[in-house]
């Protein structure tokens, strides 16, 4: 998913209900200059990828996600670990430990999760 598509998905996830292109436009940041056709193109790409679907009501399409934000994060995380760390979760965690990214609280939380 591209950065632009992700921005649209964040709007769809945050609303929690199907919305129109016009509603998506009104939820974009003020400095965003996308035209309606640009948004429709991104929505079409997301539909082609099976990430969203649309329901036609009168003259408007109402868009909603087919996946949750958590499902998306889980997928992207797995892809990142597969691509960058050759599928090694341990390699990923070791990198975080080695570069000082993990805080003491992060490590404690990780330990609690590992004990589950």
C-alpha positions in Angstrom: 0.0 0.0 0.0 1.4 3.4 -1.0 1.8 6.2 1.5 -1.1 8.0 -0.2 -3.4 4.9 -0.1 -2.4 4.5 3.6 -3.5 8.1 4.3 -6.9 7.3 2.8 -7.1 4.0 4.8 -6.4 5.9 8.0 -9.4 8.1 7.4 -11.6 5.0 6.6 -10.4 3.2 9.8 -10.9 6.3 12.0 -14.5 6.9 10.9 -15.6 3.4 11.7 -18.4 3.4 9.1 -18.7 3.5 5.3 -18.0 7.0 3.9 -18.2 8.8 0.5 -15.4 10.4 -1.5 -16.6 13.8 -0.3 -16.3 12.8 3.3 -12.8 11.5 2.7 -11.9 14.8 1.1 -13.3 16.7 4.2 -11.1 14.6 6.5 -7.9 15.2 4.6 -5.3 17.5 6.2 -5.8 21.1 5.3 -2.5 21.2 3.3 -3.5 18.3 1.2 -4.2 19.4 -2.4 -5.7 16.2 -3.9 -8.5 16.6 -6.3 -11.6 14.3 -6.2 -10.3 12.4 -9.3 -7.0 11.7 -7.5 -8.9 10.2 -4.5 -11.1 8.2 -6.7 -8.0 6.7 -8.4 -6.5 5.8 -5.0 -9.9 4.2 -4.0 -10.0 2.2 -7.2 -6.5 0.9 -6.5 -7.4 -0.1 -3.0 -10.5 -1.9 -4.3 -8.4 -3.7 -6.9 -6.1 -4.9 -4.1 -9.1 -6.1 -2.0 -8.4 -3.7 0.8 -11.7 -1.8 0.6 -15.1 -2.3 -0.9 -17.8 0.1 -2.1 -21.5 0.1 -1.9 -23.5 2.2 -4.3 -26.3 4.2 -2.6 -28.2 6.5 -4.9 -25.5 8.4 -6.8 -22.7 7.9 -4.2 -20.3 5.1 -3.4 -19.7 4.4 0.2 -16.3 3.0 0.9 -15.3 0.8 3.8 -12.2 -1.2 4.7 -12.1 -5.0 4.3 -9.2 -5.3 6.8 -8.7 -3.7 10.2 -5.8 -1.4 11.0 -4.4 -4.2 13.2 -4.5 -6.7 10.4 -2.7 -4.3 8.1 0.0 -3.6 10.8 0.4 -7.3 11.4 0.8 -8.0 7.6 3.3 -5.1 7.1 5.3 -6.1 10.2 5.6 -9.7 8.9 6.6 -8.4 5.4 9.2 -6.1 7.0 10.7 -9.0 9.0 10.7 -11.3 6.0 12.2 -8.7 3.7 14.8 -7.0 5.9 15.6 -9.7 8.5 15.1 -12.8 6.3 12.1 -13.9 8.3 14.0 -13.8 11.7 12.0 -12.2 14.4 15.0 -12.8 16.7 17.1 -10.9 14.2 14.6 -8.0 14.3 14.5 -7.9 18.1 18.3 -8.1 18.3 18.6 -5.1 16.0 16.3 -3.1 18.3 18.3 -4.1 21.3 21.7 -3.5 19.6 20.8 0.0 18.4 19.3 1.1 21.7 15.8 1.6 20.4 14.1 -0.5 23.1 13.5 1.1 26.4 13.5 -0.7 29.7 9.7 -0.5 29.7 9.6 -2.0 26.2 11.8 -4.9 27.3 9.6 -5.5 30.3 6.5 -5.5 28.2 8.1 -7.9 25.7 9.1 -10.2 28.5 5.5 -10.2 29.8 4.2 -11.0 26.3 6.7 -13.8 25.9 5.5 -15.4 29.1 1.9 -15.6 27.9 
